[in-house]
Amino acid sequence: MTKDERFVILASSLGTVFEWYDFYLYGSLASIIGAQFFSAYPPATRDIFALLAFAAGFLVRPFGAIVFGRVGDIVGRKYTFLVTILIMGLSTFIVGLLPNAATIGIAAPIILIALRLAQGLALGGEYGGAATYVAEHAPNGKRGFYTSFIQTTATLGLFLSLLVILFTRTALGEADFAAWGWRIPFLVSVLLLGISVWIRLRLNESPIFQKMKEEGKGSKAPLTEAFGNWQNGKLVLLALLGGVMGQGVVWYTGQFYALFFLQSILKVDGYTANLLIAWSLLLGTGFFIVFGMLSDKIGRKPIILGGCLIAALTFFPIFKMITTNANPALEKAIESVKVEVVADPAGCGDLFNPVGTRVFTAPCDTARAYLSQSSVKYATTPGPAGSGVKVVVNGKDVPYANAKDSNPAVLAAVQAAGYPKAGDAGIVKMSHPLDIFRPQVAAIIGLLFILVLFVTMVYGPIAAMLVELFPTRIRYTSMSLPYHIGNGWFGGLLPATAFAIVASTGDIYAGLWYPIIFASITVVIGFLFLPETKDVDIKAT
């Protein structure tokens, strides 16, 4: 690798790390931001804002891919991802300065959602530009290795955001952090923005793109060529369904749903859960490069599809082992305590509530929602027509009060039967960042590390594969759209949708069917229809 090539990778990767850091800050601090900007409004208004803020960053990413992909294929790679990083960075910095709803009223959540939209659009254009730019500098036979550095950036961005949040939280304390300290991680991002822009300004345009422009072979209508032409449109669909869809759900399960599972289902405290995930990321990140290099030798398909297949086959046992180690009392209770909600089926609705905006009022629904939030495994048993609702714990009827947040009798009954209390001594807890050598902690980090390995298998070679599937004149546009649909929609909506499935079924593991099904579909479609690309000469396309 030459000095210039190293600089290209460094400049592209640093900028993309920064963009992912920005993007993850909102997700990591969503509850605090919600309290600052949405809590002053009536439930209906608050729910609309919460829905928009949740969905905006993910759902607009494919539109950012289309907008900036077109610009990147017409104007150039370098200038396009300079624009995206500026939009992303300034949007994040402004969030840190934005007055809350108590200060400027309804303007606060509206501006926040607009900034979130801008972040999603910019990120939609950033990844395709960085991956294309690096790949077009890489020699044949090394594109998997070169682009794998870009693949580390999402994980490093998450890792950096977790570290900054943990450090600030520890330094200020929970009260001050919730009141005003949450702004610090957003404000310090302006320093990263300045460094990233300065480095990227020193880059030259991609040599392959420059040569194409000089020869007059560029596309004047990349959107039409990319998606209006069936020959290329078919490749876009195959890239999505036979590659990126499965990669997206495996990635989000290993890094995001695992964190959510620890905190919301296993009741591990936030400090410990974040440290556990951070350690697994620290240990696993280098394998993005390992699998990127390996894909240069044996191909992209075997590694990506192999990762999807192994993940689909092992998610259930791995997450069950995480439960065994993180909250052993909960695992024992799930196996030994029988809980039923007995109600007239006519009074029971569905609990599908992926963004948490629905308000349940029917006693059957509030009872099941309460049990789900308490991580209690339950079954719904039909009762006589017109009957009320009762909760049965190991054959004993328990009086049920129709209150979604507090049911002392039900809580006391399930805890007496064996479900752990909040803060139970058996639940894993880390006292400091280096508290990793106790068997309980080490076992959980090891299991999370395996999940991260799956992520590195599917994600490490994906950029090289996407770049190689499409010709230079429409490469930025063509690769960006399937990537952001696969990761922004199938992946980004996974944690909330999976938990909605858990709430609807009463089974803490049922949410895993979401990534298992989509990863399995990708294995079948990718194996049958997706071409191998490692030997493609992108300089000739």
Helices and strands as residue ranges (DSSP letters): H 3-28, H 30-37, H 43-59, H 61-74, H 77-97, H 101-104, H 107-135, H 143-172, H 174-176, I 177-181, H 183-187, H 189-201, H 207-214, H 222-227, H 230-239, I 240-244, H 245-252, I 253-257, H 258-260, I 261-265, H 270-284, H 287-298, H 300-326, H 328-336, E 339-343, G 345-347, H 363-373, E 379-382, E 390-393, E 396-398, H 408-417, H 439-459, H 462-469, G 472-474, H 475-484, I 485-491, H 494-505, G 510-512, H 513-529, G 538-540
